Every structure is written in C-alpha cells, then in structure tokens.
C-alpha cells in the first residue's frame, strides 16, 4: 500500500518542479477494454483506467502515465504501473528525431518487477501522412530475465476533411535470456512479431479509438506464470479519452 501511494507522489514531485518552467503542459484520462502493449495484455485482458501528463521544456519533455494493471499475472499481480519518461527531440532536415529513457514502476506486485528501457525514434511527415521507425532497448535486468530489444515501424494519417485518422504499427521483439521464467514477461514464447491497426475519431477534448492487435504466436502454452498467454491472441481494443 505504501508503494502504491509513493508512485503517484513521486510523479507529482517531478512534474511540480518541471511545470514551473514549462512551455507546454498537456494530459488526459482514458478508459480502455485492455492495456495492450506490443500485442501483450498488461491487464490480464481486463478493462483499465489511466491518467497521463506531459510537460515540454524547449526540446526536452517529461511525462508520466499511471494505469491500472488489474492484478495481471504478467507483472506478479501488480495493481498499477507508472511509466515515467524523460525525452528530447530535434529536427534533422525533414526528419524528427527523439530519444528517451523510461522507467516502468509497478505497485502492489508480489515481488520487485520494475525495469528501465532506452529508446530512439525517427519520423517523417508528408502532408497528412507520418512515417516512423525506432528501437526500444531494455538492458539486462533481473525483473525481465535478460535484455529485450523492440524494433518497430509505424504509419499514421488523418483522413482529409474528417475528424478520423488511421494508423498501423509492426514490431519485432528479440533479446537474450538469463532466466526463461522472467523473460516470458516481455517475450512469452521467445522472439515474436506484433501488429496494431487503428482507427481514431478525435474532436477535442474527446477521442474514441478502435485498435486491432495481434501477435504471431504459434501456440498458447508456457510454463512461466508471467506469460499470461490466454490474453495475447488477436483482438479488438476500444478506448475513449478525455484530454486537457
């Protein structure tokens, strides 16, 4: 319980200090039918609530997102996760480049499940179309049973004269394994590919989205209690967001 209180308190302290010098502050709250990341459910296939905020200071930014994980087996029955991120972006000709470091801090888990990732992304915008590609790397850590590398490519575009947009992401997760049981958190059956196709309706401050997500898993069994394969099949995730 003390840890569940400490996570949002720490996030508030970070943002209180940054907000005094901020050039831009944004955020929102969201409800979704599942917390799906890289084709894996982080909430045991259950509906979730989340809140997020971002502070931009020049080229740098700091963000926090807190989401319920509903005692998900993937994270040792954690109640919630706070994603704390620091990033910086710059323009290089027609490309937008951004790097970041993200800490995933879990509250209410049976054991320590926190881990850290480093990421980089490049994007190119042409009219309503934006193309992107990047990598996210989690160095070797006990909580994830080794290291993990995620490579992805994405595309999104607004549909002219409408509040609709479409998006697509294709990703590949690989890595080394020190502890097969814990490595199943992020790679339940070893290296795999995931995809997401999305349709979004946005009229500020409301956004409604539908995402079709899936993986190329060839089977649905694992000896690891962290794999939670029962909630990682192809499915549709619905979400509604209120921004501020």
MARSEZA-625101 format. One line per field, with one value per residue: residue number from 1; residue in one letter; x, y, z of N, C-alpha, C in turn. Coordinates in pm, 1 decimal, decimal comma. Layout:
BEGIN
n [NUM	...]
res [A	...]
n_X [X	...]
n_Y [Y	...]
n_Z [Z	...]
ca_X [X	...]
ca_Y [Y	...]
ca_Z [Z	...]
c_X [X	...]
c_Y [Y	...]
c_Z [Z	...]
***
This chain:
BEGIN
n [1	2	3	4	5	6	7	8	9	10	11	12	13	14	15	16	17	18	19	20	21	22	23	24	25	26	27	28	29	30	31	32	33	34	35	36	37	38	39	40	41	42	43	44	45	46	47	48	49	50	51	52	53	54	55	56	57	58	59	60	61	62	63	64	65	66	67	68	69	70	71	72	73	74	75	76	77	78	79	80	81	82	83	84	85	86	87	88	89	90	91	92	93	94	95	96	97	98	99	100	101	102	103	104	105	106	107	108	109	110	111	112	113	114	115	116	117	118	119	120	121	122	123	124	125	126	127	128	129	130	131	132	133	134	135	136	137	138	139	140	141	142	143	144	145	146	147	148	149	150	151	152	153	154	155	156	157	158	159	160	161	162	163	164	165	166	167	168	169	170	171	172	173	174	175	176	177	178	179	180	181	182	183	184	185	186	187	188	189	190	191	192	193	194	195	196	197	198	199	200	201	202	203	204	205	206	207	208	209	210	211	212	213	214	215	216	217	218	219	220	221	222	223	224	225	226	227	228	229	230	231	232	233	234	235	236	237	238	239	240	241	242	243	244]
res [X	X	X	X	X	X	X	X	X	X	X	X	X	X	X	X	X	X	X	X	X	X	X	X	X	X	X	X	X	X	X	X	X	X	X	X	X	X	X	X	X	X	X	X	X	X	X	X	X	X	X	X	X	X	X	X	X	X	X	X	X	X	X	X	X	X	X	X	X	X	X	X	X	X	X	X	X	X	X	X	X	X	X	X	X	X	X	X	X	X	X	X	X	X	X	X	X	X	X	X	X	X	X	X	X	X	X	X	X	X	X	X	X	X	X	X	X	X	X	X	X	X	X	X	X	X	X	X	X	X	X	X	X	X	X	X	X	X	X	X	X	X	X	X	X	X	X	X	X	X	X	X	X	X	X	X	X	X	X	X	X	X	X	X	X	X	X	X	X	X	X	X	X	X	X	X	X	X	X	X	X	X	X	X	X	X	X	X	X	X	X	X	X	X	X	X	X	X	X	X	X	X	X	X	X	X	X	X	X	X	X	X	X	X	X	X	X	X	X	X	X	X	X	X	X	X	X	X	X	X	X	X	X	X	X	X	X	X	X	X	X	X	X	X]
n_X [82,8	194,4	375,9	211,6	101,5	329,7	423,8	249,4	295,8	569,4	578,0	421,4	589,7	803,7	679,1	580,1	809,5	906,5	698,2	700,3	875,2	777,5	692,3	480,7	200,8	23,0	-231,5	-441,2	-723,6	-820,2	-1022,2	-1013,1	-1063,8	-868,0	-524,4	-303,1	15,2	260,8	130,1	77,4	-119,1	-131,2	-296,3	-423,6	-623,8	-835,6	-1053,7	-926,6	-825,7	-666,3	-433,7	-257,4	17,2	205,9	494,4	651,7	964,3	1125,7	1328,3	1315,0	1128,1	904,7	719,4	439,8	255,6	-3,6	-149,3	-403,4	-336,5	-472,4	-417,4	-254,3	-118,1	116,7	272,7	326,9	88,7	47,4	-103,8	-100,7	80,0	331,9	452,5	732,4	887,5	1161,6	1253,0	1398,8	1393,8	1474,1	1513,0	1620,6	1687,1	1427,1	1341,4	1222,9	1371,6	1390,1	1486,8	1467,5	1431,2	1278,8	1113,7	952,6	741,4	606,9	321,0	203,1	278,9	377,2	646,2	957,8	921,1	999,6	1145,3	1374,2	1387,2	1549,2	1513,0	1481,9	1364,7	1269,2	1096,9	900,1	721,2	471,5	251,5	-66,7	33,4	236,2	538,3	723,1	997,9	1177,4	1359,0	1349,1	1517,8	1572,1	1805,9	1990,3	1816,8	1709,7	1433,1	1317,5	1438,3	1672,2	1783,2	1603,5	1497,9	1316,8	1204,5	1051,5	812,7	606,8	301,4	85,7	-210,0	-417,9	-756,0	-852,9	-1061,2	-1215,6	-1274,2	-1131,3	-868,4	-615,8	-400,8	-101,5	110,5	402,7	592,7	889,3	1006,5	1298,2	1580,8	1815,6	1832,3	1844,3	1700,2	1453,8	1190,8	1126,4	1185,2	970,2	783,1	806,0	859,1	683,2	698,5	951,4	1130,8	923,2	665,3	458,3	151,3	-47,3	-346,8	-520,2	-809,7	-928,2	-1130,7	-1141,1	-1227,0	-1148,3	-1221,9	-1234,8	-1154,3	-1206,7	-1122,7	-1045,2	-862,2	-706,1	-524,2	-247,0	-44,1	222,7	225,8	262,5	163,9	-13,6	72,3	271,6	530,2	583,0	465,8	438,8	376,6	106,2	-58,6	-321,3	-444,3	-338,6	-407,2	-525,5	-723,5	-973,8	-934,3	-1097,1	-1119,3	-1162,0	-1099,0	-1037,4	-905,6	-690,8]
n_Y [-120,4	123,5	160,8	186,4	434,6	587,8	591,8	762,5	992,7	1042,7	1089,0	1322,3	1500,2	1524,0	1648,1	1880,1	2028,0	2059,4	2189,6	2457,0	2579,5	2518,9	2514,1	2402,6	2216,5	1918,1	1660,9	1386,5	1165,1	820,9	545,0	198,9	-114,2	-297,7	-316,6	-303,3	-378,3	-395,1	-611,9	-768,8	-832,7	-619,2	-616,6	-848,8	-902,7	-745,3	-455,8	-117,7	181,1	495,7	766,8	1051,6	1278,9	1541,6	1738,9	1987,2	2130,6	2342,4	2163,9	1937,2	1691,3	1568,8	1302,1	1129,1	834,2	667,3	360,4	121,3	-220,6	-438,1	-667,9	-828,9	-1134,1	-1119,9	-927,3	-1009,4	-993,9	-717,8	-406,6	-162,2	35,7	278,5	475,1	648,2	899,0	1053,0	1265,4	1384,9	1586,4	1659,7	1831,5	1708,6	1803,5	1696,9	1519,8	1413,2	1356,2	1163,4	1082,2	876,1	784,6	543,9	454,8	182,9	139,9	-65,4	-113,5	-284,5	-543,3	-890,8	-920,2	-750,2	-581,2	-379,4	-210,7	-69,5	112,9	216,1	434,4	521,0	715,5	791,9	1013,2	1104,0	1347,6	1392,0	1588,2	1481,3	1242,3	1048,2	887,9	648,0	504,0	297,7	203,2	26,6	-43,2	-261,4	-292,7	-575,7	-702,1	-822,3	-835,8	-879,2	-1099,3	-1099,4	-926,8	-702,5	-623,1	-407,4	-350,8	-134,7	-20,4	240,2	399,2	671,9	859,8	1140,6	1151,2	1345,0	1633,7	1521,2	1411,7	1183,6	940,3	709,5	435,3	232,9	-19,5	-215,5	-452,4	-602,8	-821,8	-910,6	-1067,4	-1151,0	-1428,5	-1478,4	-1579,6	-1789,6	-1801,3	-1542,4	-1393,9	-1444,4	-1251,5	-1029,3	-1156,6	-1401,4	-1653,1	-1655,4	-1486,7	-1267,3	-1134,8	-847,4	-664,0	-372,5	-219,7	76,2	286,3	610,6	855,8	1195,2	1475,3	1745,8	1790,0	1511,5	1171,6	881,1	548,0	253,5	-40,8	-299,1	-564,9	-794,8	-1098,9	-1316,5	-1561,2	-1909,6	-2103,0	-2161,8	-2208,4	-2205,6	-2253,4	-2055,8	-1845,7	-1580,0	-1544,0	-1536,5	-1615,8	-1653,2	-1416,3	-1297,4	-1323,7	-1242,5	-950,3	-693,4	-372,2	-127,2	224,7	526,4	870,4	1158,8	1465,5	1727,0]
n_Z [0,0	83,4	-121,8	-343,1	-296,0	-300,8	-566,9	-739,1	-591,2	-621,0	-895,3	-906,9	-773,4	-953,1	-1173,0	-1060,7	-1014,4	-1275,7	-1406,4	-1338,5	-1511,2	-1755,9	-2104,3	-2228,6	-2132,2	-2109,6	-2103,2	-1989,1	-1930,8	-1952,0	-2060,4	-2129,8	-2298,8	-2259,4	-2156,9	-2381,6	-2496,4	-2733,0	-2844,6	-2624,2	-2335,8	-2062,3	-1851,7	-1783,7	-1967,1	-1887,7	-1849,0	-1823,4	-1645,5	-1693,1	-1639,9	-1759,0	-1808,1	-1959,4	-1977,9	-2156,7	-2219,0	-2394,3	-2613,9	-2468,3	-2281,2	-2027,6	-1898,0	-1749,5	-1700,0	-1551,4	-1496,8	-1437,4	-1368,4	-1291,1	-1124,5	-1288,4	-1410,3	-1560,4	-1441,3	-1182,0	-1030,7	-1001,3	-905,3	-1038,8	-1282,1	-1319,2	-1570,2	-1615,4	-1796,1	-1961,4	-2222,4	-2535,4	-2826,6	-3170,4	-3483,6	-3795,7	-4088,9	-4295,8	-4105,9	-3786,8	-3484,7	-3188,8	-2858,1	-2561,3	-2212,4	-2012,4	-1717,7	-1576,5	-1323,7	-1078,4	-877,4	-590,5	-661,3	-612,9	-592,0	-668,2	-966,2	-1134,2	-1417,7	-1665,4	-1973,6	-2279,9	-2557,2	-2910,8	-3183,3	-3517,3	-3737,3	-4024,6	-4192,1	-4431,7	-4569,5	-4469,3	-4383,7	-4170,9	-4120,7	-3935,6	-3745,9	-3516,2	-3214,7	-2906,9	-2616,2	-2350,8	-2113,2	-1972,5	-1700,7	-1383,1	-1336,9	-1584,9	-1682,0	-1845,8	-2139,7	-2365,7	-2690,1	-2891,2	-3207,9	-3441,5	-3689,3	-3811,3	-3922,1	-3974,6	-4047,7	-4108,1	-4216,6	-4477,2	-4429,9	-4232,7	-3889,2	-3850,0	-3821,0	-3927,4	-3840,2	-3824,2	-3695,8	-3688,7	-3521,3	-3375,3	-3134,3	-2966,2	-2797,2	-2530,4	-2299,3	-1958,0	-1747,6	-1810,3	-1710,4	-1611,8	-1840,0	-1998,1	-1946,3	-2123,6	-2362,0	-2425,8	-2560,9	-2664,8	-2931,5	-3121,9	-3344,6	-3361,3	-3424,5	-3495,3	-3588,9	-3631,2	-3579,5	-3538,1	-3385,4	-3336,0	-3160,1	-3003,6	-2660,9	-2675,7	-2761,5	-2946,2	-2994,6	-3189,2	-3192,7	-3366,6	-3257,9	-3252,6	-3250,1	-3367,1	-3238,9	-3228,7	-3063,3	-2749,5	-2488,2	-2191,8	-1952,3	-1776,6	-1514,2	-1572,4	-1837,2	-1931,9	-2154,6	-2226,1	-2286,9	-2509,3	-2776,0	-3113,2	-3117,7	-3057,1	-2932,7	-2753,8	-2682,8	-2494,6	-2456,1	-2259,5	-2299,6	-2169,7]
ca_X [0,0	281,9	436,6	107,4	88,4	455,8	443,0	195,0	357,5	697,4	547,6	376,0	705,5	878,6	605,7	567,8	931,4	920,8	589,7	731,0	949,8	725,2	635,9	358,5	154,6	-95,0	-257,7	-575,6	-764,6	-865,4	-1075,2	-989,3	-1107,2	-748,7	-398,2	-226,9	144,3	336,3	48,6	61,3	-205,5	-70,0	-402,4	-492,3	-740,6	-943,3	-1063,5	-836,0	-833,9	-532,9	-418,9	-124,0	51,1	333,0	548,5	756,3	1050,9	1213,2	1337,3	1302,8	994,6	890,5	581,7	403,3	127,2	-36,1	-258,9	-434,6	-298,3	-577,3	-358,6	-213,6	-12,4	240,7	351,7	320,3	-34,2	57,4	-227,8	-86,0	214,3	359,8	557,3	795,4	973,7	1231,8	1289,7	1445,1	1371,0	1536,8	1487,0	1736,9	1628,3	1283,1	1315,9	1211,2	1440,2	1362,3	1538,9	1402,0	1453,2	1150,7	1111,1	822,5	738,7	485,8	270,5	119,9	325,5	426,1	790,9	1003,5	902,1	1036,4	1256,8	1402,7	1413,1	1602,4	1453,6	1507,4	1266,1	1274,8	971,1	899,0	583,8	442,7	109,3	-134,6	95,3	358,6	604,1	819,0	1066,3	1259,2	1401,2	1342,9	1605,3	1578,6	1928,2	1968,9	1766,2	1653,2	1287,0	1271,7	1509,4	1770,3	1759,6	1494,7	1506,4	1193,9	1217,6	917,2	785,6	468,8	247,7	-45,8	-254,7	-552,2	-839,1	-885,8	-1196,1	-1288,0	-1201,3	-1083,4	-731,4	-583,8	-261,7	-55,1	242,2	455,4	708,1	958,4	1072,9	1405,1	1661,9	1884,9	1758,9	1917,7	1601,0	1340,9	1062,7	1103,1	1190,7	838,1	704,1	808,9	864,8	626,1	741,8	1071,7	1118,6	793,0	621,8	325,1	97,3	-162,0	-416,2	-606,9	-898,9	-949,8	-1215,9	-1094,4	-1281,7	-1100,2	-1122,2	-1266,0	-1101,5	-1255,3	-1038,1	-1054,9	-737,0	-693,5	-387,4	-222,0	93,4	240,6	246,9	212,8	99,5	-72,4	107,7	402,8	549,7	606,8	344,9	435,5	346,7	-33,5	-88,8	-464,4	-496,1	-248,4	-449,1	-577,5	-842,4	-1001,8	-929,5	-1168,1	-1075,2	-1215,8	-1005,8	-1069,8	-779,5	-696,3]
ca_Y [0,0	241,3	179,0	234,3	577,7	655,3	609,5	888,7	1104,2	1071,6	1150,1	1458,4	1582,6	1552,7	1741,5	2008,2	2102,7	2092,2	2274,3	2597,3	2631,4	2452,7	2589,8	2336,7	2110,8	1850,7	1535,1	1336,5	1040,1	727,6	413,2	107,0	-251,1	-377,0	-243,9	-384,5	-322,0	-485,8	-730,1	-840,1	-766,8	-583,8	-608,2	-976,0	-898,9	-670,0	-312,5	-38,5	326,6	554,3	912,1	1085,7	1420,7	1568,4	1873,7	2013,8	2243,1	2351,3	2038,7	1826,7	1667,0	1471,8	1255,1	1020,0	768,5	570,1	278,2	2,2	-345,8	-533,9	-792,7	-906,4	-1233,2	-1080,1	-840,7	-1062,2	-944,9	-574,4	-328,9	-48,3	68,6	417,7	489,9	779,8	910,8	1176,2	1257,5	1505,1	1574,1	1759,8	1816,4	1688,6	1814,1	1667,9	1416,0	1445,5	1253,1	1172,1	977,9	879,0	680,7	519,0	364,7	121,0	113,3	-141,0	-106,3	-395,3	-672,8	-982,4	-904,7	-633,3	-603,3	-257,0	-217,1	54,4	99,5	328,9	428,2	624,9	709,3	892,7	1022,0	1189,6	1388,3	1437,5	1618,5	1418,3	1113,1	1047,5	757,8	643,6	379,1	317,4	89,6	41,2	-146,4	-278,9	-365,5	-692,0	-674,2	-942,3	-834,7	-925,2	-1223,1	-1080,3	-798,2	-707,6	-522,4	-396,0	-271,8	-111,7	77,7	285,7	498,0	722,8	966,3	1192,2	1144,7	1485,3	1686,8	1443,0	1400,0	1046,3	909,2	567,0	411,7	94,7	-42,7	-350,9	-457,4	-729,8	-830,5	-1010,0	-1043,7	-1264,4	-1481,1	-1530,3	-1651,2	-1810,5	-1775,1	-1397,8	-1342,0	-1461,7	-1128,7	-947,7	-1246,6	-1523,7	-1774,2	-1620,0	-1375,6	-1268,0	-1015,9	-799,0	-560,7	-294,7	-136,9	161,1	388,3	704,6	973,4	1292,8	1610,2	1788,6	1711,9	1368,8	1082,3	743,9	468,0	108,2	-97,8	-443,3	-600,4	-937,8	-1149,5	-1436,2	-1678,6	-2031,6	-2187,2	-2085,7	-2266,9	-2169,9	-2294,0	-1938,3	-1779,0	-1442,2	-1540,4	-1493,7	-1631,2	-1656,9	-1284,7	-1239,8	-1353,4	-1130,1	-895,3	-551,8	-293,1	0,7	319,8	661,9	958,0	1298,8	1538,6	1860,6]
ca_Z [0,0	87,6	-252,7	-434,2	-271,8	-331,5	-710,4	-787,0	-519,2	-686,4	-1025,0	-881,9	-737,5	-1076,2	-1257,5	-991,6	-1038,1	-1417,8	-1455,0	-1313,9	-1626,2	-1874,5	-2215,3	-2271,2	-2042,7	-2162,2	-2035,7	-2005,8	-1866,1	-2055,3	-2030,0	-2241,1	-2270,7	-2228,9	-2166,7	-2475,4	-2536,0	-2820,0	-2864,1	-2498,1	-2238,6	-1934,6	-1750,8	-1776,1	-2053,2	-1824,2	-1877,7	-1740,9	-1641,8	-1687,6	-1641,5	-1805,8	-1819,6	-2026,2	-1965,8	-2255,7	-2186,0	-2510,2	-2688,3	-2374,3	-2227,6	-1919,5	-1895,6	-1659,7	-1724,9	-1448,0	-1548,9	-1359,4	-1433,6	-1254,4	-1073,1	-1405,3	-1385,6	-1627,3	-1354,6	-1045,3	-967,3	-971,0	-913,6	-1130,1	-1327,3	-1354,0	-1671,3	-1604,1	-1913,9	-1996,5	-2362,5	-2604,1	-2970,3	-3255,1	-3626,1	-3882,0	-4221,3	-4292,9	-4007,4	-3644,8	-3407,9	-3044,7	-2770,4	-2431,4	-2112,8	-1948,0	-1602,5	-1551,0	-1179,2	-1050,4	-740,5	-546,4	-710,0	-509,8	-586,4	-742,7	-1109,7	-1205,6	-1511,7	-1738,2	-2116,5	-2355,8	-2689,9	-3011,0	-3291,1	-3620,7	-3810,8	-4142,4	-4219,6	-4567,9	-4569,1	-4355,2	-4356,6	-4091,4	-4115,6	-3827,0	-3714,9	-3398,9	-3134,2	-2762,0	-2560,2	-2206,8	-2078,1	-1888,4	-1566,3	-1322,4	-1344,7	-1716,8	-1714,3	-1953,1	-2204,2	-2463,1	-2794,6	-2970,1	-3330,2	-3493,9	-3794,5	-3793,9	-4015,4	-3937,4	-4137,3	-4092,8	-4336,4	-4505,2	-4411,5	-4133,2	-3761,5	-3842,3	-3859,7	-3928,4	-3802,0	-3830,0	-3637,7	-3696,3	-3433,2	-3354,9	-3003,7	-2955,4	-2679,9	-2469,9	-2184,9	-1842,8	-1667,4	-1901,5	-1645,0	-1610,3	-1977,3	-2058,1	-1927,2	-2245,0	-2477,8	-2366,6	-2630,3	-2738,3	-3026,0	-3188,7	-3417,9	-3325,1	-3512,8	-3449,4	-3687,3	-3551,7	-3633,6	-3428,0	-3405,8	-3239,1	-3154,7	-2872,8	-2587,5	-2674,3	-2863,4	-2940,1	-3081,6	-3200,6	-3238,5	-3384,0	-3220,5	-3260,1	-3249,8	-3449,2	-3154,2	-3292,1	-2962,6	-2639,8	-2359,3	-2140,3	-1813,8	-1693,6	-1463,3	-1620,7	-1980,7	-1946,9	-2296,6	-2250,3	-2324,5	-2608,8	-2911,6	-3190,7	-3053,0	-3078,1	-2809,6	-2764,7	-2581,3	-2500,2	-2385,1	-2235,0	-2289,9	-2111,2]
c_X [86,3	341,6	334,9	86,8	212,7	473,2	381,6	254,7	489,9	675,6	504,4	493,3	786,1	809,8	586,1	690,3	944,6	817,7	618,9	802,9	894,0	676,0	502,5	326,1	28,7	-114,5	-399,3	-601,1	-827,4	-922,6	-1053,6	-1032,3	-990,7	-629,0	-304,7	-98,6	223,2	262,4	22,7	-31,2	-129,2	-174,1	-481,9	-618,0	-857,0	-940,0	-978,1	-874,5	-691,8	-541,9	-276,4	-107,1	188,0	369,2	660,9	831,1	1153,4	1210,2	1318,1	1158,8	1002,5	744,4	564,6	268,9	108,2	-159,1	-280,0	-393,8	-381,6	-522,5	-313,0	-104,1	120,8	331,0	334,8	205,2	-28,0	-78,6	-220,5	59,2	220,1	476,2	609,9	899,0	1033,9	1278,3	1340,3	1432,2	1442,7	1500,4	1618,7	1686,6	1478,8	1243,6	1307,3	1270,1	1413,3	1425,2	1472,7	1453,1	1323,8	1168,2	968,1	821,5	603,7	449,2	185,8	162,8	378,3	576,7	830,9	998,8	943,2	1149,2	1262,6	1430,7	1471,9	1547,7	1495,0	1409,9	1292,8	1143,6	983,7	753,7	571,9	292,7	42,8	-69,8	223,1	410,9	708,4	882,7	1154,0	1292,8	1388,0	1420,0	1599,8	1706,3	1895,6	1930,3	1697,5	1502,3	1234,3	1355,4	1609,4	1755,7	1650,8	1508,8	1378,1	1220,2	1079,4	918,6	638,7	431,1	113,1	-80,5	-395,0	-627,6	-889,6	-1034,5	-1281,1	-1209,4	-1141,8	-936,3	-711,5	-435,2	-229,8	84,1	278,5	582,9	765,3	1034,2	1174,5	1482,3	1733,2	1811,9	1854,8	1827,4	1476,7	1205,3	1030,6	1105,9	1055,0	746,1	693,3	815,7	815,0	673,9	870,0	1045,6	984,2	767,3	482,7	281,2	-21,1	-216,0	-519,7	-691,9	-938,5	-1036,9	-1179,7	-1158,1	-1252,1	-1216,9	-1144,0	-1200,0	-1158,5	-1173,6	-1071,7	-923,4	-750,1	-548,1	-370,5	-74,5	99,7	268,3	184,0	144,3	57,5	-42,6	250,1	410,6	565,5	475,1	331,7	390,9	204,9	-80,2	-238,1	-523,1	-410,4	-283,9	-495,5	-708,1	-856,7	-1005,5	-999,4	-1121,5	-1144,8	-1131,5	-1062,9	-939,4	-801,7	-567,9]
c_Y [125,4	268,7	232,1	383,5	651,7	681,2	737,7	1009,4	1142,8	1138,8	1294,1	1550,4	1621,1	1660,6	1876,6	2093,7	2147,7	2193,9	2422,5	2661,2	2580,4	2551,0	2530,4	2224,3	2050,2	1720,6	1490,2	1213,9	951,4	601,3	324,6	-33,0	-343,3	-283,3	-329,5	-311,6	-428,1	-619,0	-810,7	-762,0	-743,5	-577,6	-737,8	-980,4	-819,8	-523,1	-233,6	109,5	380,7	706,0	943,7	1236,3	1433,7	1714,4	1888,3	2139,9	2255,6	2221,0	1917,1	1810,0	1563,9	1430,9	1146,0	965,4	662,7	493,0	157,9	-122,0	-464,2	-669,0	-885,8	-1007,1	-1193,2	-999,7	-878,3	-1001,5	-797,9	-506,9	-220,4	-35,4	218,0	418,5	632,7	793,1	1050,1	1162,8	1389,9	1481,6	1685,4	1731,5	1801,9	1688,0	1787,0	1567,5	1473,8	1329,6	1273,4	1053,8	987,2	768,0	667,4	420,7	314,1	74,2	52,7	-134,5	-228,7	-531,5	-758,4	-969,0	-784,9	-662,1	-482,8	-283,8	-88,0	22,8	228,6	319,5	542,7	604,2	821,4	894,2	1122,9	1219,7	1442,6	1460,8	1555,4	1286,9	1130,4	904,6	759,5	506,7	404,4	188,4	125,2	-75,4	-144,9	-356,5	-482,8	-652,9	-799,2	-950,1	-884,7	-1043,0	-1214,6	-941,6	-815,0	-592,4	-525,4	-301,8	-254,8	-11,8	114,5	384,6	543,3	840,7	1009,2	1179,6	1285,9	1516,7	1604,0	1445,9	1261,2	1036,3	758,5	551,3	263,0	87,5	-189,6	-354,8	-596,9	-725,2	-943,6	-982,8	-1168,4	-1304,0	-1533,7	-1618,1	-1670,0	-1779,3	-1626,7	-1337,4	-1353,4	-1342,2	-1050,8	-1030,4	-1383,9	-1653,9	-1750,4	-1504,0	-1383,4	-1134,8	-977,0	-691,6	-492,3	-212,8	-55,8	257,0	478,1	821,6	1072,8	1429,0	1661,7	1837,8	1561,5	1295,0	943,2	662,1	320,5	57,7	-248,3	-479,4	-751,0	-970,5	-1273,2	-1560,2	-1801,9	-2124,9	-2101,8	-2145,5	-2225,6	-2212,7	-2174,6	-1878,0	-1635,9	-1431,9	-1491,0	-1502,1	-1634,1	-1525,6	-1217,4	-1277,0	-1228,1	-1081,3	-747,9	-483,0	-159,7	93,4	453,8	750,3	1098,4	1372,7	1673,4	1936,0]
c_Z [0,0	-49,1	-353,1	-418,4	-317,2	-479,6	-762,5	-716,7	-582,1	-820,7	-1007,7	-849,5	-860,9	-1157,4	-1190,9	-1015,7	-1181,7	-1463,2	-1438,2	-1432,3	-1758,3	-1978,5	-2259,0	-2174,2	-2102,7	-2086,1	-2060,4	-1922,0	-1972,6	-1994,1	-2152,0	-2200,7	-2236,8	-2232,2	-2251,1	-2515,1	-2613,1	-2836,7	-2739,3	-2405,5	-2109,5	-1822,9	-1740,3	-1858,7	-1997,3	-1865,6	-1779,0	-1745,1	-1630,7	-1684,4	-1682,7	-1810,8	-1883,5	-2009,7	-2067,0	-2216,8	-2297,5	-2587,9	-2598,7	-2328,1	-2115,3	-1913,8	-1791,7	-1704,3	-1617,9	-1494,1	-1457,1	-1437,7	-1383,2	-1208,1	-1185,3	-1369,3	-1448,4	-1535,7	-1207,9	-966,7	-927,4	-989,3	-1020,1	-1172,1	-1356,3	-1452,4	-1663,2	-1715,4	-1925,4	-2140,6	-2416,2	-2753,7	-3044,9	-3399,8	-3701,0	-4026,1	-4212,3	-4183,9	-3866,2	-3566,8	-3258,8	-2971,8	-2634,3	-2340,9	-2034,0	-1833,9	-1584,8	-1405,6	-1141,9	-902,9	-710,2	-595,5	-594,8	-490,4	-671,4	-892,5	-1194,4	-1305,4	-1593,6	-1884,2	-2172,5	-2497,7	-2779,7	-3125,5	-3391,0	-3696,0	-3924,1	-4176,0	-4360,8	-4577,3	-4448,3	-4311,6	-4275,3	-4083,4	-4005,2	-3813,0	-3593,5	-3329,0	-2987,0	-2701,6	-2408,6	-2175,7	-1985,4	-1746,2	-1512,8	-1342,9	-1478,7	-1766,8	-1826,4	-2011,0	-2310,2	-2561,5	-2876,3	-3086,6	-3391,8	-3608,7	-3783,5	-3903,7	-3963,3	-4027,0	-4100,6	-4224,3	-4364,6	-4486,8	-4315,8	-4002,1	-3742,5	-3880,3	-3852,5	-3895,8	-3812,9	-3770,3	-3651,8	-3614,1	-3419,5	-3222,4	-3005,0	-2826,4	-2633,4	-2342,0	-2078,5	-1756,2	-1754,8	-1839,5	-1648,7	-1750,1	-2046,0	-2032,6	-2056,6	-2372,9	-2432,8	-2429,1	-2708,8	-2832,9	-3098,8	-3258,2	-3370,8	-3422,9	-3447,0	-3566,5	-3612,1	-3633,0	-3517,2	-3471,9	-3296,4	-3262,0	-3015,3	-2786,4	-2589,9	-2789,9	-2839,3	-3038,4	-3078,6	-3257,8	-3253,3	-3358,3	-3228,2	-3259,4	-3339,3	-3365,5	-3219,2	-3192,8	-2844,1	-2503,7	-2322,2	-1994,7	-1720,9	-1643,8	-1512,2	-1767,2	-2008,8	-2092,0	-2327,0	-2297,2	-2431,6	-2751,6	-2984,7	-3128,0	-3089,6	-2942,6	-2836,2	-2653,2	-2603,4	-2409,5	-2373,1	-2211,0	-2222,0	-2141,1]
***
